[in-house]
Amino acid sequence: MKKDRENSFLARCAYGAADIYGGGAFVVIGTFFTVFLTKALGMPPALAGTIPLIGKVWDAVTDPVMGNITDRTHSRFGAKRFYILIGSFVSAITFILMWVPLEQATTGLKYIFYMLMYMLFSTGFTIVMVPYNALLPDMVDDYTLRGRFTGVRMAFSAFGNILAGLLSTLIITDNTESGRYMLVALIFGAIFCIAILITFFGTWEKQKPVIKISMKESFTQSFTVYKSRCFKMFILIFIFGQAATDFVTGLAVYYIDDVLNAYGGGRFTYLMGIILISQFIGMLIFNPVMAKTDKKMPILIGFPVRIIATLAMLLFSHEGANFTIILGLTFVIGLGMAGSSVTIYAILADMADVDELITSINRPGTCSGMATFIRKICAGLSVSVIGFLLAMVGYDETIASSGLRQAASTQSGIAYIYIFVPVILCIITIFITAKFPMNKKEFEIIRKEIARRKGEDNSQITADEIAVCEKVTGFSYDRLWKKENALKLK
């Protein structure tokens, strides 16, 4: 019965459905939130860019707390599924509130209001995504099966990206009309709620003993996950890989509108459609590649190709450029972008096992909480940096809200940001991914050693296996499986 359930394609689809929210929400926010604030409401870009940054400070509190709350909760549904159920409604409401238009308010009042709404959204996202990211290790133990579940999840994430990107651009035909953003919010609030509920009803979760620690200890425990060599390198891959994607989606409106002067006529929708559909195709390509090679390969293959296509955009970043060629290069870029999502979420499912070997505590909620925290930092910092960079190249919000074009120097500056920042981030991501110390062989050794420590395997560890355990964890073998590793930062 258990094997039938784990091998069910419908179960994988039910598990993946919630990532329509995980992927789609940030496409809408990354593409349009700064645009909403600057072009529709007339907020200065540097000021608008600080709102997500402040939201990330709030996440430093909520994400670790949520991870530990999840690990300390008992429910007949399973702790993680219980919070996924609650979060289905909270996430929809908090997403909608971000887009309530305050057109007549002062700049100061707008700033305070949208900062608070962003913080509420971040809290709603935390309630869903921290337990969701921690759910798979408590559903499936097998390394390969986890990869298959993750592959389907990434397909749903890509579908969420496509749906969010295309539908929102079809509705927001005039980026200075605030009411269009609110309509998008209402539609996607309903879609996200339904998708998360599908995951709740279609998944399962192993019941485990509740971890009993104080709230004060929970903060310390949250940050001790970074003591793992694997987790530290995984986080760096997450930061730079996802930031490389966020810069493309976050600057796409400005690139099309201000550099190419091609926002009208549905061309922005075409560009976003190409980005999102090519990511979906890329995930379909990379998932079997990953299954036959290792979890690092999607980035190691996809990112070099993406870099070449991105640099080629330099030749066409001006008004009147051949838009068909731009769409073709964008398709290649989107294929490469898919590599980071496939690799990152496939690796994430294994981080709790490495952490358990170090600490003797199974705490997937804590690992997930800190990974979700980092994901939101990536998204928030990307939006913030985009705002600052736009200000640096002379972007004028008054001109923007009037529907006029920016100065020629500003147009060139936007083009250089759109091209060179993602290239630099891709190069860094490739370098770190190549050095990541765990593939299937190492994972199986880690799982086997955990079984030995629990008394479930009587075999003797070999010198080669000891070396693998030390390379993956960053700890000497005699310091592994100690609860104190979870309780002290040093």
Sequence and secondary structure as in RCSB ss.txt:
>XXXX:A:sequence
MKKDRENSFLARCAYGAADIYGGGAFVVIGTFFTVFLTKALGMPPALAGTIPLIGKVWDAVTDPVMGNITDRTHS
RFGAKRFYILIGSFVSAITFILMWVPLEQATTGLKYIFYMLMYMLFSTGFTIVMVPYNALLPDMVDDYTLRGRFT
GVRMAFSAFGNILAGLLSTLIITDNTESGRYMLVALIFGAIFCIAILITFFGTWEKQKPVIKISMKESFTQSFTV
YKSRCFKMFILIFIFGQAATDFVTGLAVYYIDDVLNAYGGGRFTYLMGIILISQFIGMLIFNPVMAKTDKKMPIL
IGFPVRIIATLAMLLFSHEGANFTIILGLTFVIGLGMAGSSVTIYAILADMADVDELITSINRPGTCSGMATFIR
KICAGLSVSVIGFLLAMVGYDETIASSGLRQAASTQSGIAYIYIFVPVILCIITIFITAKFPMNKKEFEIIRKEI
ARRKGEDNSQITADEIAVCEKVTGFSYDRLWKKENALKLK
>XXXX:A:secstr
 HHHHHT HHHHHHHHHTHHHHHHHHHHHHHHHHHIIIIIT   HHHHHHHHHHHHHHHHHHHHHHHHHHHT   
TT HHHHHHHHHHHHHHHHHHHTT    SS HHHHHHHHHHHHHHHHHHHHHHHHHHHHHGGGT   HHHHHHHH
HHHHHHHHHHHHHHHHHHHHH SSTT HHHHHHHHHHHHHHHHHHHHHHHHH            HHHHHHHHHHG
GGSHHHHHHHHHHHHHHHHHHHHHHHHHHIIIIIS   TTTHHHHHHHHHHHHHHHHHHHHHHHHHHS TTHHHH
HHHHHHHHHHHHGGGG STT  HHHHHHHHHHHHHHHHHHHHHHHHHHHHHHHHHHHHHS   HHHHHHHHHHHH
HHHHHHHHHHHHHHHHHTT  HHHHHTT    HHHHHHHHHHHHHHHHHHHHHHHHHHHT    HHHHHHHHHHH
HHHTTS      HHHHHHHHHHHSS GGG S THHHH   
